C-alpha cells in the first residue's frame, strides 16, 4: 500500500465515525446512552421517535462501532461501546460551544425562561453537599439512577416530583441534576419546586462531569 492509499483509507474510517455523529437524533441517543444501557423502546420514548426510526439510527451508530447491543429476555439493549465514545461526543459539544454562538444563546434563552437560575458547578455542589446544607435530587428516570448516580443523591424522577414534594423537609434547599448542561429535566424540576415554595437550584453537571472530576458513582435503585 502506498502512502496516499493509506491516508485515503484511514481518513475514510475517521469519516465513518464523523458521519455517524452527523445527526441531531443520533447525538441525542449517544447523550442518552451515556447515562446507561437502554432498550430500543426506551430510547424511542425518550427521543420522541418511532421504534423503527430509532432502530435505523442505532444501526448507523453500531456500524461505526459507537454502540453495542445485547439481548435481555425479549428486549434488545444498547449501550455506548466504551467511554471513548462519550469523550468524543463531549469534545464535539465543547467545540460547538466554543465556536457557535447560537449554542450559548439557545441555552441562555431556554434555561432563563424555565428556571431563571444560575446553575451550580461540580465544585460548588461538592462544597455545599459536604456541608450538608442541601439535598441532592436526581430527577432522571429511575433506570438511569440505578445505572449510576452521584453519591448520596435521592432518586426523585421528574414524573413523580409533584407528588413527592411533600416528602422534602420544609426548610430544605434542593439541588436537582439530570443528564448534563443541556438536560431540561432539572430546569423543570427547579421551576416546580420553587412554585411549591421549596428553595431549589439546578446543577449544570451530569454523571460524565462528576466522573471526570474524579468522583465515584453509586449504583443501584433507590
Residue pairs with C-beta under 8 A, 6 or more apart in sequence:
1 9
16 63
16 64
17 64
17 65
17 66
17 88
19 60
19 64
20 26
20 60
20 61
20 63
20 64
20 66
21 27
21 30
21 66
21 88
21 89
21 92
23 57
23 60
25 47
25 49
25 53
25 57
26 57
26 60
26 61
27 89
27 92
28 47
29 43
29 47
29 54
29 57
29 58
29 61
29 67
30 61
30 66
30 67
30 80
30 85
30 86
30 89
31 89
31 179
31 180
31 182
32 38
32 43
32 46
32 47
32 179
33 43
33 67
33 78
33 79
33 80
34 80
34 86
34 89
34 179
34 206
34 207
34 208
35 140
35 144
35 147
35 148
35 179
35 206
35 207
36 79
36 143
36 144
36 146
36 147
36 148
37 77
37 78
37 79
37 147
38 46
38 77
38 78
38 79
38 143
39 72
39 75
39 76
39 77
39 78
40 51
40 54
40 55
40 58
40 75
40 76
40 78
41 51
41 75
42 143
43 49
43 54
43 58
43 78
44 50
44 51
44 53
44 54
46 141
47 54
49 57
58 67
58 69
58 78
61 67
62 68
62 69
62 78
65 81
66 80
66 81
66 85
67 78
67 79
67 80
67 81
67 85
68 78
68 79
68 80
68 81
69 76
69 77
69 78
69 79
70 76
70 77
70 79
71 77
80 86
86 208
90 208
93 182
96 103
97 103
97 104
107 181
107 182
110 184
110 187
111 117
111 119
111 187
111 202
114 184
114 187
114 188
114 190
114 191
115 187
115 188
115 190
115 191
115 194
115 202
117 187
117 190
117 200
117 201
117 202
118 201
119 181
119 201
119 202
119 203
119 204
120 128
120 175
120 201
120 202
120 203
120 204
120 205
121 204
121 205
122 205
122 209
122 210
122 213
122 215
123 213
125 136
125 175
125 177
125 203
125 205
126 213
126 215
128 134
128 175
129 136
129 152
129 175
133 173
134 172
134 173
134 174
134 175
135 154
135 168
135 169
135 172
135 173
135 174
135 175
136 150
136 152
136 153
136 154
136 175
136 177
136 203
137 153
137 154
137 156
137 174
137 175
137 176
137 177
137 189
138 144
138 145
138 149
138 150
138 153
138 154
138 155
138 156
138 176
138 177
138 178
139 156
139 157
139 158
139 161
139 176
139 177
139 178
139 185
139 186
139 189
140 157
140 158
140 178
140 179
140 183
140 185
141 157
141 159
142 155
142 157
142 221
142 222
144 179
145 153
145 155
145 157
145 221
145 222
146 219
146 220
146 221
147 219
148 207
148 217
148 218
148 219
149 155
149 207
149 217
149 218
149 219
150 177
150 207
150 210
150 215
150 217
150 218
151 215
151 216
151 217
151 218
152 218
153 177
153 218
154 222
155 221
155 222
156 164
156 189
158 178
158 185
158 188
158 189
161 189
161 192
161 193
162 192
162 196
165 192
165 193
165 196
165 198
168 174
168 198
172 198
172 199
173 199
173 200
173 201
174 193
174 198
174 199
174 200
174 201
175 200
175 201
175 202
175 203
176 185
176 186
176 189
176 190
176 193
176 200
176 201
176 202
176 203
177 186
177 202
177 203
177 205
177 206
178 184
178 185
178 186
178 189
178 206
179 185
179 206
179 207
180 204
180 205
180 206
180 207
180 208
180 209
181 204
181 205
181 206
183 206
186 202
186 203
187 202
189 200
189 202
190 200
190 201
190 202
193 199
193 200
194 200
205 213
207 217
210 217
211 217
